[in-house]
């Protein structure tokens, strides 16, 4: 019984699983949180949080002012976003309700994002090699490669 060649597909499969798992772990480091101005709103029913501008911390007020100016704020920490909790935020400022979006996203341009994508690609390629090795082992070809 030959144990070497029969182990190749399953070993490649395990390596592929490990690479994809590492890619997921690396991908967590590429998660960013965005705070951006959506616009003036009158529909407060869909808002997750409604706060008055005066109750915000000075840092949160500064970020709201920057967002009102059209710039988006990106951080790697959920706690770095203005306002309480998660989800959409409506801020009452000068008797006008301004809606802001707070959303997580995967930033592929970061070091962790690039490493995650490259590792995932290597894992998928390893899966393909495992499938090919398994197919080559189980099939008898009548033609040369």
N, CA, C and O atoms as a MOPAC input file, in Angstrom:
PM7 MOZYME 1SCF
protein

 N      0.84400 1    -1.18300 1     0.00000 1
 C      0.00000 1     0.00000 1     0.00000 1
 C      0.88200 1     1.23700 1     0.00000 1
 O      1.78700 1     1.36600 1     0.82400 1
 N      0.61900 1     2.12100 1    -0.90700 1
 C      1.39700 1     3.35100 1    -1.02300 1
 C      0.65800 1     4.47600 1    -0.29400 1
 O     -0.44000 1     4.87000 1    -0.68900 1
 N      1.27500 1     4.98400 1     0.77200 1
 C      0.60300 1     6.03300 1     1.53100 1
 C      0.97700 1     7.42100 1     1.01500 1
 O      0.20900 1     8.36100 1     1.22000 1
 N      2.10300 1     7.58600 1     0.36700 1
 C      2.56000 1     8.89500 1    -0.09100 1
 C      1.64500 1     9.54200 1    -1.11400 1
 O      1.06900 1    10.59000 1    -0.82100 1
 N      1.48300 1     8.96300 1    -2.31300 1
 C      0.67200 1     9.59800 1    -3.34500 1
 C     -0.80100 1     9.73200 1    -2.95200 1
 O     -1.45800 1    10.68200 1    -3.38000 1
 N     -1.33500 1     8.81000 1    -2.15300 1
 C     -2.73500 1     8.89600 1    -1.77600 1
 C     -2.98700 1    10.02200 1    -0.77700 1
 O     -4.12200 1    10.48000 1    -0.64500 1
 N     -1.96700 1    10.47000 1    -0.08200 1
 C     -2.11700 1    11.52400 1     0.90600 1
 C     -2.09900 1    12.91500 1     0.27800 1
 O     -2.53900 1    13.87400 1     0.91100 1
 N     -1.60500 1    13.04500 1    -0.94100 1
 C     -1.42100 1    14.36400 1    -1.55300 1
 C     -2.71800 1    15.16300 1    -1.65400 1
 O     -2.73200 1    16.31400 1    -1.21800 1
 N     -3.80700 1    14.62400 1    -2.20100 1
 C     -5.02300 1    15.44400 1    -2.30700 1
 C     -5.55500 1    15.88900 1    -0.94500 1
 O     -5.94800 1    17.04400 1    -0.78300 1
 N     -5.57200 1    14.97700 1     0.03700 1
 C     -6.11200 1    15.35800 1     1.33900 1
 C     -5.19200 1    16.34300 1     2.05600 1
 O     -5.67600 1    17.22300 1     2.76900 1
 N     -3.89300 1    16.21500 1     1.88400 1
 C     -2.96200 1    17.16900 1     2.49100 1
 C     -3.12900 1    18.54100 1     1.84900 1
 O     -3.15700 1    19.55300 1     2.55100 1
 N     -3.23800 1    18.58600 1     0.53800 1
 C     -3.46100 1    19.85900 1    -0.14400 1
 C     -4.78500 1    20.49300 1     0.29100 1
 O     -4.87400 1    21.70900 1     0.45800 1
 N     -5.80600 1    19.66000 1     0.47300 1
 C     -7.09500 1    20.17500 1     0.91600 1
 C     -6.97500 1    20.81200 1     2.30700 1
 O     -7.50800 1    21.89700 1     2.54100 1
 N     -6.28700 1    20.15000 1     3.21400 1
 C     -6.09700 1    20.68400 1     4.57400 1
 C     -5.30000 1    21.98700 1     4.52100 1
 O     -5.62100 1    22.93600 1     5.23700 1
 N     -4.27700 1    22.04300 1     3.69100 1
 C     -3.49700 1    23.27800 1     3.53800 1
 C     -4.39400 1    24.39700 1     2.98100 1
 O     -4.30100 1    25.54300 1     3.42100 1
 N     -5.24900 1    24.06600 1     2.02600 1
 C     -6.17500 1    25.05000 1     1.47600 1
 C     -7.13600 1    25.57900 1     2.52600 1
 O     -7.40200 1    26.78000 1     2.57700 1
 N     -7.66000 1    24.69000 1     3.36600 1
 C     -8.55200 1    25.11200 1     4.45300 1
 C     -7.82000 1    26.04200 1     5.41200 1
 O     -8.36600 1    27.06000 1     5.83900 1
 N     -6.59100 1    25.69100 1     5.74400 1
 C     -5.79200 1    26.53500 1     6.64900 1
 C     -5.53700 1    27.90900 1     6.03300 1
 O     -5.62400 1    28.92200 1     6.72700 1
 N     -5.22500 1    27.95400 1     4.75100 1
 C     -4.97800 1    29.24200 1     4.09500 1
 C     -6.23500 1    30.11000 1     4.07000 1
 O     -6.15700 1    31.31900 1     4.29100 1
 N     -7.37800 1    29.51300 1     3.80500 1
 C     -8.61800 1    30.29000 1     3.80300 1
 C     -8.94400 1    30.77600 1     5.21300 1
 O     -9.42300 1    31.89700 1     5.38000 1
 N     -8.69300 1    29.95600 1     6.22400 1
 C     -8.92300 1    30.38400 1     7.61000 1
 C     -8.00100 1    31.54700 1     7.98500 1
 O     -8.43000 1    32.49100 1     8.64900 1
 N     -6.76200 1    31.48000 1     7.56800 1
 C     -5.82600 1    32.58400 1     7.82700 1
 C     -6.28100 1    33.84200 1     7.09000 1
 O     -6.15000 1    34.94800 1     7.61500 1
 N     -6.80700 1    33.68100 1     5.89100 1
 C     -7.30300 1    34.83000 1     5.13300 1
 C     -8.45300 1    35.52200 1     5.86000 1
 O     -8.54300 1    36.75000 1     5.86000 1
 N     -9.32500 1    34.73800 1     6.47500 1
 C    -10.44000 1    35.32300 1     7.23400 1
 C     -9.91200 1    36.10100 1     8.42800 1
 O    -10.37500 1    37.20700 1     8.70700 1
 N     -8.95100 1    35.53100 1     9.12800 1
 C     -8.36500 1    36.21200 1    10.29100 1
 C     -7.67800 1    37.49800 1     9.85000 1
 O     -7.83200 1    38.53300 1    10.49800 1
 N     -6.93200 1    37.44700 1     8.77200 1
 C     -6.28500 1    38.65700 1     8.25700 1
 C     -7.31200 1    39.68900 1     7.80300 1
 O     -7.10400 1    40.89300 1     7.95000 1
 N     -8.41400 1    39.20800 1     7.25500 1
 C     -9.45300 1    40.10700 1     6.77800 1
 C    -10.08800 1    40.92700 1     7.88800 1
 O    -10.56300 1    42.03600 1     7.64300 1
 N    -10.10300 1    40.40500 1     9.09300 1
 C    -10.65200 1    41.15700 1    10.22500 1
 C     -9.85700 1    42.44000 1    10.43800 1
 O    -10.42300 1    43.46600 1    10.81800 1
 N     -8.56200 1    42.38900 1    10.19700 1
 C     -7.72500 1    43.57500 1    10.34000 1
 C     -7.96800 1    44.62800 1     9.27000 1
 O     -7.51900 1    45.76600 1     9.40200 1
 N     -8.67500 1    44.25300 1     8.21400 1
 C     -8.94900 1    45.19900 1     7.12800 1
 C    -10.34900 1    45.80700 1     7.23100 1
 O    -10.77500 1    46.53800 1     6.33700 1
 N    -11.05700 1    45.50900 1     8.30900 1
 C    -12.39200 1    46.07600 1     8.49900 1
 C    -12.24500 1    47.53100 1     8.93900 1
 O    -11.51500 1    47.83400 1     9.88300 1
 N    -12.93500 1    48.41100 1     8.25400 1
 C    -12.93800 1    49.83700 1     8.57900 1
 C    -14.38200 1    50.28000 1     8.78800 1
 O    -15.31800 1    49.62300 1     8.33400 1
 N    -14.54400 1    51.39200 1     9.47600 1
 C    -15.86900 1    51.94500 1     9.74300 1
 C    -15.92700 1    53.35000 1     9.17400 1
 O    -15.03000 1    54.16400 1     9.39300 1
 N    -16.99000 1    53.62000 1     8.44400 1
 C    -17.14700 1    54.90500 1     7.76100 1
 C    -18.29100 1    55.69500 1     8.39100 1
 O    -19.33300 1    55.14600 1     8.75000 1
 N    -18.06400 1    56.99500 1     8.51100 1
 C    -19.09700 1    57.93000 1     8.97000 1
 C    -19.24300 1    58.96600 1     7.88000 1
 O    -18.29800 1    59.69600 1     7.58300 1
 N    -20.43200 1    59.04000 1     7.27500 1
 C    -20.63800 1    59.94600 1     6.14100 1
 C    -22.01900 1    60.58900 1     6.22200 1
 O    -22.97200 1    60.00600 1     6.74000 1
 N    -22.09200 1    61.78700 1     5.70300 1
 C    -23.33900 1    62.54800 1     5.68500 1
 C    -24.23900 1    62.03200 1     4.57300 1
 O    -23.80400 1    61.88700 1     3.43100 1
 N    -25.50100 1    61.75400 1     4.91000 1
 C    -26.46900 1    61.27500 1     3.93100 1
 C    -27.30000 1    62.43500 1     3.40300 1
 O    -27.53800 1    62.53700 1     2.20000 1
 N    -27.74400 1    63.31500 1     4.30900 1
 C    -28.54000 1    64.45900 1     3.89800 1
 C    -29.54200 1    64.85200 1     4.96800 1
 O    -29.59600 1    64.25900 1     6.04500 1
 N    -30.32400 1    65.85200 1     4.65100 1
 C    -31.38400 1    66.30700 1     5.55300 1
 C    -32.53300 1    65.31100 1     5.46400 1
 O    -32.87000 1    64.83300 1     4.38100 1
 N    -33.12800 1    65.00400 1     6.61100 1
 C    -34.21000 1    64.03300 1     6.62500 1
 C    -35.39100 1    64.55000 1     7.43400 1
 O    -35.23500 1    65.33900 1     8.36500 1
 N    -36.55400 1    64.09000 1     7.05800 1
 C    -37.75900 1    64.34300 1     7.84100 1
 C    -38.35600 1    63.02900 1     8.32900 1
 O    -39.25100 1    63.02000 1     9.17400 1
 N    -37.85600 1    61.92600 1     7.79300 1
 C    -38.33200 1    60.60000 1     8.17100 1
 C    -37.46400 1    60.07300 1     9.30400 1
 O    -36.38200 1    59.53600 1     9.06800 1
 N    -37.93700 1    60.22700 1    10.52400 1
 C    -37.16200 1    59.79500 1    11.69200 1
 C    -37.48200 1    58.36200 1    12.10000 1
 O    -36.84200 1    57.82200 1    13.00200 1
 N    -38.45400 1    57.74400 1    11.45400 1
 C    -38.86200 1    56.38800 1    11.82300 1
 C    -37.78000 1    55.35900 1    11.50400 1
 O    -37.65500 1    54.35500 1    12.20400 1
 N    -37.00800 1    55.60000 1    10.46500 1
 C    -35.98400 1    54.63500 1    10.06300 1
 C    -34.65100 1    54.85200 1    10.77300 1
 O    -33.72700 1    54.05900 1    10.59100 1
 N    -34.53300 1    55.89200 1    11.56400 1
 C    -33.26500 1    56.20000 1    12.23000 1
 C    -33.05200 1    55.27400 1    13.42200 1
 O    -33.96700 1    55.03800 1    14.21100 1
 N    -31.84100 1    54.75700 1    13.54000 1
 C    -31.50400 1    53.91800 1    14.68900 1
 C    -31.27200 1    54.77100 1    15.93600 1
 O    -31.63700 1    54.37400 1    17.04300 1
 N    -30.66500 1    55.94300 1    15.75000 1
 C    -30.36500 1    56.84400 1    16.86200 1
 C    -30.68200 1    58.27200 1    16.45600 1
 O    -30.33900 1    58.70700 1    15.35700 1
 N    -31.34000 1    59.00100 1    17.35600 1
 C    -31.62200 1    60.42100 1    17.14600 1
 C    -31.05500 1    61.16500 1    18.34700 1
 O    -31.45200 1    60.91700 1    19.48600 1
 N    -30.12400 1    62.07700 1    18.08400 1
 C    -29.49400 1    62.83300 1    19.16900 1
 C    -29.46400 1    64.31500 1    18.80800 1
 O    -29.50600 1    64.69700 1    17.63800 1
 N    -29.39100 1    65.11900 1    19.83600 1
 C    -29.25100 1    66.54900 1    19.63200 1
 C    -27.76500 1    66.88300 1    19.54400 1
 O    -26.94400 1    66.27700 1    20.23200 1
 N    -27.43100 1    67.83200 1    18.70900 1
 C    -26.04000 1    68.23400 1    18.49200 1
 C    -25.36900 1    68.65300 1    19.79600 1
 O    -24.17600 1    68.41300 1    19.98500 1
 N    -26.13100 1    69.27800 1    20.69700 1
 C    -25.54100 1    69.80700 1    21.93700 1
 C    -25.13200 1    68.71900 1    22.92000 1
 O    -24.29200 1    68.96300 1    23.78700 1
 N    -25.70800 1    67.51900 1    22.80500 1
 C    -25.34700 1    66.44900 1    23.74100 1
 C    -24.14100 1    65.63300 1    23.26400 1
 O    -23.63700 1    64.78500 1    23.99900 1
 N    -23.68700 1    65.88300 1    22.05700 1
 C    -22.50900 1    65.18200 1    21.54600 1
 C    -21.24900 1    65.70500 1    22.22500 1
 O    -21.19900 1    66.85300 1    22.66800 1
 N    -20.24400 1    64.86000 1    22.30000 1
 C    -18.95900 1    65.29300 1    22.84900 1
 C    -18.30500 1    66.27000 1    21.86600 1
 O    -18.67900 1    66.29900 1    20.69300 1
 N    -17.35100 1    67.05700 1    22.32000 1
 C    -16.67200 1    67.97200 1    21.39000 1
 C    -16.03500 1    67.25700 1    20.19600 1
 O    -16.04700 1    67.77200 1    19.07800 1
 N    -15.48900 1    66.08300 1    20.43700 1
 C    -14.89000 1    65.31100 1    19.33400 1
 C    -15.96400 1    64.87700 1    18.34300 1
 O    -15.78200 1    64.98100 1    17.13000 1
 N    -17.08700 1    64.38700 1    18.87200 1
 C    -18.18300 1    63.96900 1    17.99200 1
 C    -18.75100 1    65.15800 1    17.21600 1
 O    -19.09100 1    65.02800 1    16.04000 1
 N    -18.85200 1    66.30800 1    17.86800 1
 C    -19.34300 1    67.50400 1    17.17100 1
 C    -18.40200 1    67.89200 1    16.03100 1
 O    -18.84800 1    68.27400 1    14.94900 1
 N    -17.10800 1    67.79100 1    16.28400 1
 C    -16.13500 1    68.12300 1    15.23100 1
 C    -16.28100 1    67.16900 1    14.04700 1
 O    -16.21400 1    67.59800 1    12.89600 1
 N    -16.47900 1    65.88500 1    14.31800 1
 C    -16.65300 1    64.90800 1    13.23400 1
 C    -17.96400 1    65.13600 1    12.48000 1
 O    -18.01900 1    64.96500 1    11.26300 1
 N    -19.00900 1    65.51900 1    13.19400 1
 C    -20.27800 1    65.83500 1    12.53700 1
 C    -20.09900 1    67.06100 1    11.64200 1
 O    -20.60700 1    67.08900 1    10.52100 1
 N    -19.37900 1    68.07500 1    12.13000 1
 C    -19.14100 1    69.27300 1    11.32000 1
 C    -18.35000 1    68.95600 1    10.05600 1
 O    -18.63800 1    69.48700 1     8.98300 1
 N    -17.35400 1    68.08800 1    10.19000 1
 C    -16.55500 1    67.68200 1     9.02700 1
 C    -17.43300 1    66.93400 1     8.03000 1
 O    -17.34000 1    67.15700 1     6.82300 1
 N    -18.28200 1    66.04900 1     8.53700 1
 C    -19.17200 1    65.29200 1     7.65200 1
 C    -20.19200 1    66.20600 1     6.97500 1
 O    -20.52500 1    66.01500 1     5.80600 1
 N    -20.68100 1    67.19600 1     7.71100 1
 C    -21.61100 1    68.15100 1     7.10100 1
 C    -20.93900 1    68.93000 1     5.97700 1
 O    -21.60500 1    69.39600 1     5.05300 1
 N    -19.61300 1    69.07000 1     6.06000 1
 C    -18.85400 1    69.73800 1     5.00700 1
 C    -18.60800 1    68.86600 1     3.79200 1
 O    -18.01600 1    69.32100 1     2.81400 1
 N    -19.05400 1    67.61500 1     3.84100 1
 C    -18.94100 1    66.73700 1     2.68400 1
 C    -17.83300 1    65.70700 1     2.75800 1
 O    -17.68600 1    64.90000 1     1.84100 1
 N    -17.05900 1    65.71200 1     3.81200 1
 C    -15.98300 1    64.72700 1     3.94400 1
 C    -16.47600 1    63.53100 1     4.75300 1
 O    -17.31700 1    63.66600 1     5.64100 1
 N    -15.94300 1    62.37400 1     4.42900 1
 C    -16.28400 1    61.19200 1     5.20500 1
 C    -15.15900 1    60.90500 1     6.19100 1
 O    -14.00000 1    61.23700 1     5.94000 1
 N    -15.50100 1    60.30400 1     7.28200 1
 C    -14.52700 1    59.95500 1     8.31800 1
 C    -14.42300 1    58.44400 1     8.36000 1
 O    -15.44100 1    57.75400 1     8.41900 1
 N    -13.19700 1    57.91900 1     8.33000 1
 C    -12.96600 1    56.48000 1     8.35600 1
 C    -12.05500 1    56.15900 1     9.53000 1
 O    -11.04600 1    56.82800 1     9.75100 1
 N    -12.42300 1    55.12700 1    10.27900 1
 C    -11.62800 1    54.68300 1    11.41800 1
 C    -11.60100 1    53.15800 1    11.44300 1
 O    -12.41600 1    52.50100 1    10.79600 1
 N    -10.66000 1    52.61000 1    12.19200 1
 C    -10.60000 1    51.15500 1    12.31500 1
 C    -11.26700 1    50.67400 1    13.59800 1
 O    -11.19900 1    49.48900 1    13.92600 1
 N    -11.90600 1    51.57800 1    14.32200 1
 C    -12.56100 1    51.22900 1    15.57400 1
 C    -14.01000 1    51.68800 1    15.55500 1
 O    -14.30000 1    52.83700 1    15.22400 1
 N    -14.90800 1    50.79700 1    15.90700 1
 C    -16.31900 1    51.15000 1    15.96600 1
 C    -16.55500 1    52.23100 1    17.01300 1
 O    -17.44000 1    53.07100 1    16.85300 1
 N    -15.76600 1    52.21100 1    18.08200 1
 C    -15.90400 1    53.21800 1    19.12700 1
 C    -15.46400 1    54.60600 1    18.69800 1
 O    -15.76500 1    55.58400 1    19.38200 1
 N    -14.75800 1    54.71400 1    17.58100 1
 C    -14.30000 1    56.00700 1    17.08700 1
 C    -15.35400 1    56.77300 1    16.30800 1
 O    -15.11900 1    57.91400 1    15.91300 1
 N    -16.51500 1    56.16400 1    16.08000 1
 C    -17.57900 1    56.82900 1    15.33500 1
 C    -18.40500 1    57.71200 1    16.26300 1
 O    -18.60100 1    57.36900 1    17.42900 1
 N    -18.88200 1    58.82500 1    15.76600 1
 C    -19.70700 1    59.71500 1    16.59600 1
 C    -21.04400 1    59.08700 1    16.97900 1
 O    -21.58700 1    58.25300 1    16.25400 1
 N    -21.55100 1    59.49800 1    18.11000 1
 C    -22.87200 1    59.08100 1    18.55300 1
 C    -22.87500 1    57.74200 1    19.25300 1
 O    -21.86100 1    57.04500 1    19.29900 1
 N    -24.03700 1    57.38900 1    19.80200 1
 C    -24.15800 1    56.12200 1    20.52900 1
 C    -24.41300 1    54.94800 1    19.59700 1
 O    -24.91200 1    55.12800 1    18.48600 1
 N    -24.07800 1    53.77100 1    20.04100 1
 C    -24.44900 1    52.53900 1    19.36300 1
 C    -23.98300 1    52.40800 1    17.93500 1
 O    -23.01500 1    53.03300 1    17.50200 1
 N    -24.71800 1    51.55900 1    17.21000 1
 C    -24.44000 1    51.28200 1    15.79700 1
 C    -25.62000 1    51.69700 1    14.95200 1
 O    -26.68700 1    52.01300 1    15.47800 1
 N    -25.43700 1    51.69700 1    13.66200 1
 C    -26.52900 1    51.98200 1    12.74000 1
 C    -26.58900 1    53.44800 1    12.35900 1
 O    -25.67000 1    54.22100 1    12.63100 1
 N    -27.69200 1    53.81100 1    11.72300 1
 C    -27.82500 1    55.18400 1    11.23500 1
 C    -27.99200 1    56.14800 1    12.40500 1
 O    -28.51500 1    55.79900 1    13.46300 1
 N    -27.53600 1    57.35600 1    12.17600 1
 C    -27.56500 1    58.39000 1    13.21200 1
 C    -28.19900 1    59.64100 1    12.62600 1
 O    -27.83200 1    60.08300 1    11.53800 1
 N    -29.14900 1    60.20400 1    13.35000 1
 C    -29.75500 1    61.47500 1    12.96100 1
 C    -29.40200 1    62.48000 1    14.04400 1
 O    -29.64500 1    62.25000 1    15.22800 1
 N    -28.82600 1    63.59400 1    13.62100 1
 C    -28.41900 1    64.63900 1    14.55300 1
 C    -29.28500 1    65.87000 1    14.29700 1
 O    -29.39200 1    66.34800 1    13.16800 1
 N    -29.90200 1    66.37500 1    15.37100 1
 C    -30.68700 1    67.61000 1    15.28400 1
 C    -29.74100 1    68.77600 1    15.50900 1
 O    -29.20500 1    68.96200 1    16.60100 1
 N    -29.54700 1    69.56000 1    14.45200 1
 C    -28.61300 1    70.69100 1    14.50400 1
 C    -29.29900 1    71.89800 1    13.87200 1
 O    -29.69500 1    71.85600 1    12.70700 1
 N    -29.43700 1    72.96600 1    14.64100 1
 C    -30.11400 1    74.19200 1    14.17500 1
 C    -31.53500 1    73.89300 1    13.68800 1
 O    -31.96900 1    74.39800 1    12.65200 1
 N    -32.24500 1    73.06800 1    14.45000 1
 C    -33.63400 1    72.68600 1    14.15800 1
 C    -33.80600 1    71.96900 1    12.81900 1
 O    -34.90200 1    71.95200 1    12.25700 1
 N    -32.74400 1    71.39100 1    12.32000 1
 C    -32.78700 1    70.58600 1    11.10800 1
 C    -32.23100 1    69.21300 1    11.46400 1
 O    -31.24500 1    69.10600 1    12.19200 1
 N    -32.86400 1    68.16600 1    10.95100 1
 C    -32.41100 1    66.80200 1    11.21600 1
 C    -31.50400 1    66.34900 1    10.07800 1
 O    -31.91400 1    66.29700 1     8.91900 1
 N    -30.26200 1    66.02200 1    10.43500 1
 C    -29.25800 1    65.57100 1     9.46400 1
 C    -29.01700 1    64.08300 1     9.68300 1
 O    -28.78500 1    63.64200 1    10.80800 1
 N    -29.07300 1    63.32000 1     8.60600 1
 C    -28.85200 1    61.87600 1     8.69200 1
 C    -27.41900 1    61.52900 1     8.31000 1
 O    -26.86200 1    62.06700 1     7.35300 1
 N    -26.83700 1    60.61700 1     9.08500 1
 C    -25.47300 1    60.15800 1     8.84400 1
 C    -25.48000 1    58.63000 1     8.79200 1
 O    -26.19400 1    57.96800 1     9.54600 1
 N    -24.67700 1    58.09700 1     7.89500 1
 C    -24.52700 1    56.64300 1     7.77500 1
 C    -23.25600 1    56.22200 1     8.49600 1
 O    -22.20200 1    56.84200 1     8.35100 1
 N    -23.37800 1    55.16800 1     9.26600 1
 C    -22.21500 1    54.55500 1     9.92200 1
 C    -22.19800 1    53.10800 1     9.46400 1
 O    -23.06800 1    52.31600 1     9.82700 1
 N    -21.20000 1    52.77600 1     8.66400 1
 C    -21.19800 1    51.42900 1     8.08900 1
 C    -19.81100 1    50.82200 1     8.12500 1
 O    -18.82000 1    51.53300 1     7.95700 1
 N    -19.72500 1    49.50700 1     8.34300 1
 C    -18.45100 1    48.81100 1     8.23700 1
 C    -18.20500 1    48.39900 1     6.78800 1
 O    -19.14900 1    48.16600 1     6.03300 1
 N    -16.94900 1    48.31300 1     6.41100 1
 C    -16.61000 1    47.80600 1     5.07600 1
 C    -15.21000 1    47.20200 1     5.09600 1
 O    -14.41700 1    47.47100 1     5.99800 1
 N    -14.92700 1    46.39900 1     4.10900 1
 C    -13.62300 1    45.74300 1     3.96200 1
 C    -12.75300 1    46.63000 1     3.09000 1
 O    -13.09600 1    46.89900 1     1.93900 1
 N    -11.63500 1    47.08600 1     3.62800 1
 C    -10.72600 1    47.95300 1     2.88800 1
 C     -9.59300 1    47.10500 1     2.30500 1
 O     -8.62900 1    46.77700 1     2.99700 1
 N     -9.72200 1    46.76000 1     1.03900 1
 C     -8.73400 1    45.89200 1     0.38800 1
 C     -7.40000 1    46.58700 1     0.16600 1
 O     -6.40900 1    45.92100 1    -0.13300 1
 N     -7.34700 1    47.90600 1     0.30400 1
 C     -6.11200 1    48.63800 1     0.07400 1
 C     -5.16000 1    48.65500 1     1.25700 1
 O     -4.03300 1    49.13200 1     1.12600 1
 N     -5.58000 1    48.14800 1     2.40800 1
 C     -4.69800 1    48.11600 1     3.57900 1
 C     -3.76500 1    46.91400 1     3.49500 1
 O     -3.96300 1    46.01600 1     2.67700 1
 N     -2.75700 1    46.91000 1     4.34300 1
 C     -1.83300 1    45.76700 1     4.36800 1
 C     -2.56800 1    44.47000 1     4.70400 1
 O     -2.33200 1    43.43300 1     4.08400 1
 N     -3.45700 1    44.54100 1     5.69100 1
 C     -4.23000 1    43.34800 1     6.04500 1
 C     -5.16600 1    42.92600 1     4.90800 1
 O     -5.36200 1    41.73200 1     4.68100 1
 N     -5.73500 1    43.88300 1     4.20400 1
 C     -6.62200 1    43.56400 1     3.09700 1
 C     -5.90200 1    42.86400 1     1.95800 1
 O     -6.39100 1    41.87400 1     1.41400 1
 N     -4.73500 1    43.38600 1     1.60300 1
 C     -3.94300 1    42.77100 1     0.53000 1
 C     -3.49100 1    41.37200 1     0.93400 1
 O     -3.57300 1    40.43300 1     0.14200 1
 N     -3.01700 1    41.23800 1     2.16800 1
 C     -2.56800 1    39.93000 1     2.65700 1
 C     -3.73100 1    38.94200 1     2.70000 1
 O     -3.56600 1    37.77000 1     2.36500 1
 N     -4.89500 1    39.41300 1     3.11000 1
 C     -6.07600 1    38.55300 1     3.18200 1
 C     -6.47500 1    38.05600 1     1.79600 1
 O     -6.74500 1    36.86900 1     1.61200 1
 N     -6.51400 1    38.96300 1     0.82300 1
 C     -6.89100 1    38.56300 1    -0.53400 1
 C     -5.86900 1    37.61400 1    -1.14700 1
 O     -6.23800 1    36.63800 1    -1.79900 1
 N     -4.58900 1    37.89800 1    -0.93900 1
 C     -3.54300 1    37.02400 1    -1.48300 1
 C     -3.59100 1    35.63100 1    -0.84500 1
 O     -3.42700 1    34.62100 1    -1.53000 1
 N     -3.81500 1    35.58800 1     0.45700 1
 C     -3.89100 1    34.30400 1     1.15100 1
 C     -5.13600 1    33.52800 1     0.72700 1
 O     -5.08000 1    32.30900 1     0.56700 1
 N     -6.24600 1    34.21700 1     0.54800 1
 C     -7.46200 1    33.54800 1     0.08200 1
 C     -7.26600 1    32.99400 1    -1.32200 1
 O     -7.71600 1    31.88900 1    -1.62300 1
 N     -6.59200 1    33.76000 1    -2.18700 1
 C     -6.31700 1    33.29100 1    -3.53800 1
 C     -5.41600 1    32.05000 1    -3.51300 1
 O     -5.62800 1    31.10500 1    -4.27300 1
 N     -4.41100 1    32.06400 1    -2.63500 1
 C     -3.53700 1    30.89300 1    -2.49200 1
 C     -4.33300 1    29.69200 1    -1.98800 1
 O     -4.09200 1    28.56600 1    -2.42300 1
 N     -5.27700 1    29.91900 1    -1.07500 1
 C     -6.11100 1    28.82600 1    -0.57200 1
 C     -6.98400 1    28.23300 1    -1.64700 1
 O     -7.12200 1    27.01200 1    -1.73200 1
 N     -7.58100 1    29.08100 1    -2.47600 1
 C     -8.43300 1    28.60000 1    -3.56500 1
 C     -7.58800 1    27.83400 1    -4.59000 1
 O     -8.01500 1    26.80200 1    -5.10500 1
 N     -6.39700 1    28.34100 1    -4.87800 1
 C     -5.50100 1    27.63900 1    -5.80600 1
 C     -5.10600 1    26.27400 1    -5.23800 1
 O     -4.99000 1    25.30000 1    -5.98100 1
 N     -4.90100 1    26.20800 1    -3.93200 1
 C     -4.55500 1    24.93600 1    -3.29800 1
 C     -5.72500 1    23.96300 1    -3.37000 1
 O     -5.51900 1    22.76700 1    -3.58100 1
 N     -6.95700 1    24.46100 1    -3.19700 1
 C     -8.13000 1    23.60500 1    -3.38200 1
 C     -8.16500 1    23.03600 1    -4.79700 1
 O     -8.44700 1    21.85400 1    -4.99500 1
 N     -7.87400 1    23.89000 1    -5.77900 1
 C     -7.87700 1    23.43900 1    -7.17400 1
 C     -6.80900 1    22.37000 1    -7.40000 1
 O     -7.05000 1    21.38300 1    -8.09500 1
 N     -5.63500 1    22.56800 1    -6.81500 1
 C     -4.57900 1    21.55500 1    -6.93300 1
 C     -4.99500 1    20.24300 1    -6.27600 1
 O     -4.70400 1    19.16700 1    -6.79800 1
 N     -5.67500 1    20.32700 1    -5.13400 1
 C     -6.14300 1    19.12100 1    -4.44700 1
 C     -7.15800 1    18.38300 1    -5.30800 1
 O     -7.11500 1    17.15800 1    -5.41600 1
 N     -8.07600 1    19.13500 1    -5.92300 1
 C     -9.08700 1    18.50600 1    -6.78500 1
 C     -8.43500 1    17.85900 1    -7.99800 1
 O     -8.80900 1    16.76100 1    -8.41000 1
 N     -7.45800 1    18.55500 1    -8.56100 1
 C     -6.77400 1    17.99700 1    -9.73000 1
 C     -5.97200 1    16.74600 1    -9.35700 1
 O     -5.98500 1    15.75200 1   -10.08300 1
 N     -5.27600 1    16.80600 1    -8.21700 1
 C     -4.50600 1    15.64100 1    -7.78400 1
 C     -5.43000 1    14.45900 1    -7.49700 1
 O     -5.09000 1    13.31600 1    -7.79900 1
 N     -6.57400 1    14.72900 1    -6.92300 1
 C     -7.52600 1    13.67100 1    -6.64300 1
 C     -8.08500 1    13.09500 1    -7.94100 1
 O     -8.26000 1    11.88200 1    -8.05900 1
 N     -8.36100 1    13.95100 1    -8.90400 1
 C     -8.87100 1    13.50300 1   -10.19500 1
 C     -7.81300 1    12.69400 1   -10.94000 1
 O     -8.11900 1    11.66100 1   -11.53600 1
 N     -6.57300 1    13.16600 1   -10.90400 1
 C     -5.48800 1    12.43800 1   -11.57800 1
 C     -5.27400 1    11.07200 1   -10.95300 1
 O     -4.97200 1    10.10600 1   -11.65300 1
 N     -5.42800 1    10.98600 1    -9.64900 1
 C     -5.20500 1     9.72600 1    -8.94600 1
 C     -6.30900 1     8.72500 1    -9.23900 1
 O     -6.05800 1     7.52300 1    -9.32000 1
 N     -7.54500 1     9.22400 1    -9.40100 1
 C     -8.68700 1     8.32000 1    -9.55000 1
 C     -9.05600 1     8.00900 1   -10.99200 1
 O     -9.88200 1     7.12900 1   -11.23600 1
 N     -8.47600 1     8.69200 1   -11.92900 1
 C     -8.85600 1     8.43500 1   -13.31900 1
 C     -7.69100 1     7.84400 1   -14.09900 1
 O     -6.52400 1     8.09700 1   -13.79900 1
 N     -8.03200 1     7.06300 1   -15.08800 1
 C     -7.00700 1     6.46400 1   -15.94300 1
 C     -7.18900 1     7.09100 1   -17.31800 1
 O     -8.20200 1     6.89700 1   -17.99000 1
 N     -6.18800 1     7.83500 1   -17.70500 1
 C     -6.26000 1     8.50900 1   -19.00300 1
 C     -5.67200 1     7.62300 1   -20.09100 1
 O     -4.70300 1     6.89600 1   -19.87500 1
 N     -6.27700 1     7.70500 1   -21.24900 1
 C     -5.73800 1     6.95200 1   -22.37900 1
 C     -4.92000 1     7.86900 1   -23.28300 1
 O     -4.47000 1     7.45600 1   -24.35200 1
 N     -4.73300 1     9.09000 1   -22.86000 1
 C     -3.96600 1    10.04400 1   -23.65200 1
 C     -2.89900 1    10.68800 1   -22.77300 1
 O     -3.08300 1    10.81400 1   -21.56200 1
 N     -1.79100 1    11.09200 1   -23.37400 1
 C     -0.73100 1    11.72800 1   -22.57200 1
 C     -1.09600 1    13.17000 1   -22.24300 1
 O     -1.86300 1    13.80600 1   -22.96600 1
 N     -0.54400 1    13.67700 1   -21.15200 1
 C     -0.79000 1    15.05600 1   -20.74900 1
 C     -0.03200 1    16.00600 1   -21.59800 1
 O     -0.12000 1    17.21700 1   -21.40000 1

